[in-house]
Amino acid sequence: MISAFSPRLTNRQNRCEFLRMTAEIQQALERLAKAGWSVEFQRERSSLKAEILRRYEWMPLDLLDFFCEVKMVCSPDERAWFLTGEDFNESNGFAFAWNEWERLSLEAARDDQDEAWAQEIREFWDGRLPIFTSVKSGYAYFALDKKGREVVRGEEPVFEETSPLAGSFAELLGTMAENDSRFERWV
């Protein structure tokens, strides 16, 4: 459902001025809301922490706009959700951090006292921006890959092994909004 205080995606004439998301992303969010997803927008455009912007300076503008304008996009069963600016700014109070999978991997490397492995993990995540978390069938994530700007997925037990999922963030949203069966495992 789209939050009552949020701009309605179908009423473009009355939408808040701060909305900069592309029409393609707005329409996909509307379709997700119609499919039972909870979709809420920020009351005003927020910003991301400087450390996030530095680390992911390669982040596409459409994704940055999404992070800064959307408060929540959560599946009907609340076991899968898109990360938003609130996650990256650590202001949502969720049990899972935006970089939860990196943290778990680094913890394993510390337990093994393996600094070389820890460095590989950091380098891996410097090139992959988490955008989606699922706990439906174990721990899984979708991330934007720096090299091709495609969306990849990873899951436990080895989070740093990924497979391609979509050609872009907008494509991912659109495909998920169509209730594509490829996503049943995570949504």
C-alpha positions as a printed Julia matrix, in Angstrom:
187×3 Matrix{Float64}:
  0.0     0.0     0.0
  1.16    3.54   -0.65
  1.36    5.58    2.53
 -1.36    8.21    2.96
  1.09   11.04    3.56
  3.11   10.09    0.53
  2.63   11.49   -2.95
  0.38    9.28   -5.04
  2.2     7.96   -8.04
 -0.88    8.08  -10.25
 -1.48   11.78   -9.63
  1.53   13.32  -11.35
 -0.08   16.8   -11.39
 -0.08   16.98   -7.59
  3.11   15.12   -6.8
  5.61   16.77   -4.51
  8.27   18.88   -6.18
 11.11   16.9    -4.64
 10.29   13.75   -6.6
 12.94   13.21   -9.24
 12.6     9.49   -9.84
 12.16    8.41  -13.41
  8.65    7.62  -14.62
  9.74    4.01  -15.15
 10.68    3.62  -11.47
  7.57    5.47  -10.28
  5.34    3.21  -12.36
  7.08    0.08  -11.09
  6.56    1.25   -7.5
  2.91    1.84   -8.24
  2.56   -1.71   -9.6
  4.34   -3.11   -6.51
  1.91   -1.2    -4.29
 -1.05   -2.6    -6.23
  0.43   -6.09   -5.71
  0.34   -5.6    -1.95
  3.8    -4.22   -1.25
  4.09   -1.43    1.33
  5.45    1.65   -0.43
  6.12    4.85    1.51
  7.87    8.04    0.44
  9.88   10.52    2.45
  8.0    13.68    3.41
 10.9    15.59    1.89
 13.94   14.51   -0.06
 16.63   13.18    2.26
 20.34   12.75    1.68
 22.78    9.91    2.18
 25.75    9.98    4.51
 28.92   11.34    2.91
 30.74    8.05    3.54
 28.15    6.18    1.45
 28.38    8.71   -1.38
 32.2     8.49   -1.34
 32.29    4.71   -1.28
 29.7     4.39   -4.04
 30.49    7.51   -6.07
 29.65    5.46   -9.14
 25.99    5.02   -8.02
 23.58    5.84  -10.88
 21.38    8.89  -10.35
 18.11    6.96  -10.59
 19.18    4.77   -7.67
 20.36    7.77   -5.64
 16.98    9.43   -6.25
 15.22    6.25   -5.11
 17.29    6.1    -1.91
 16.63    9.78   -1.13
 12.9     9.82   -1.94
 11.61    6.46   -0.77
 11.13    5.62    2.89
 10.11    1.97    2.54
  9.34   -0.71   -0.06
  8.51   -3.98    1.7
  6.98   -7.23    0.45
  3.51   -8.21    1.69
  4.94  -10.83    4.08
  7.64   -8.4     5.29
 10.42  -10.91    4.58
 11.93   -8.92    1.71
 12.55   -5.21    1.23
 14.41   -2.66   -0.84
 17.04   -0.68    0.99
 16.39    3.05    1.25
 18.16    6.12    2.56
 16.9     5.29    6.04
 18.82    2.01    5.89
 22.01    3.66    4.67
 21.7     6.44    7.25
 20.94    3.8     9.91
 17.83    5.62   11.07
 15.19    2.92   10.59
 15.81    0.73   13.65
 15.77   -2.5    11.61
 17.64   -5.55   12.87
 19.59   -5.79    9.6
 22.18   -3.19    8.63
 22.39   -2.07    5.0
 25.77   -3.85    4.8
 24.8    -6.84    6.94
 26.26   -9.4     4.55
 29.61   -7.61    4.35
 29.68   -7.41    8.15
 29.02  -11.14    8.51
 31.76  -11.99    6.02
 34.25   -9.65    7.71
 33.41  -11.22   11.06
 34.25  -14.65    9.63
 37.56  -13.3     8.28
 38.38  -11.77   11.69
 37.55  -15.06   13.42
 40.04  -16.75   11.08
 42.51  -13.88   11.63
 42.82  -13.6     7.87
 43.48   -9.96    6.91
 44.01  -10.82    3.22
 40.53  -12.37    3.1
 39.08   -9.34    4.9
 40.64   -7.06    2.28
 39.12   -9.16   -0.52
 35.72   -8.86    1.15
 36.0    -5.06    1.43
 37.08   -4.79   -2.22
 34.19   -7.0    -3.29
 31.65   -4.81   -1.48
 33.25   -1.58   -2.7
 32.13   -2.76   -6.14
 28.63   -3.91   -5.17
 25.99   -1.64   -3.7
 23.32   -3.57   -1.75
 19.8    -2.58   -2.8
 17.53   -5.4    -1.57
 17.41   -7.84    1.33
 15.46  -11.07    1.66
 15.12  -13.45    4.58
 12.38  -15.56    2.98
 14.5   -18.6     2.06
 17.62  -17.85    4.05
 19.71  -14.71    3.81
 19.96  -13.19    0.35
 20.54   -9.81   -1.26
 20.45   -8.03   -4.58
 23.16   -5.49   -5.35
 24.16   -3.16   -8.14
 27.49   -4.25   -9.62
 29.89   -1.42  -10.37
 31.39   -2.95  -13.53
 28.31   -3.38  -15.7
 25.77   -1.53  -13.53
 23.73   -4.73  -13.61
 21.87   -6.15  -10.63
 23.33   -9.32   -9.14
 22.14  -11.57   -6.35
 24.05  -13.3    -3.62
 23.05  -15.54   -0.77
 24.37  -17.43    2.18
 26.66  -19.14    2.9
 29.11  -17.3     0.59
 27.73  -13.8     0.06
 30.57  -12.84   -2.28
 29.48  -15.31   -4.98
 26.94  -13.62   -7.23
 24.78  -14.3   -10.26
 23.29  -11.76  -12.7
 19.64  -10.94  -12.1
 18.69   -7.81  -14.1
 20.32   -5.34  -16.46
 19.59   -2.31  -14.27
 17.81   -1.16  -11.12
 14.82    0.05  -13.14
 14.61   -3.3   -14.94
 14.7    -5.14  -11.6
 11.85   -3.05  -10.19
  9.79   -3.49  -13.33
 10.31   -7.24  -13.45
  9.48   -7.65   -9.77
  6.36   -5.52  -10.24
  5.23   -8.01  -12.9
  5.37  -10.74  -10.25
  7.97  -12.65  -12.27
  8.31  -16.24  -10.99
 12.12  -15.95  -11.0
 11.8   -14.01   -7.74
  9.58  -16.46   -5.82
 12.52  -17.73   -3.79
 13.26  -14.29   -2.36
  9.89  -12.49   -2.41
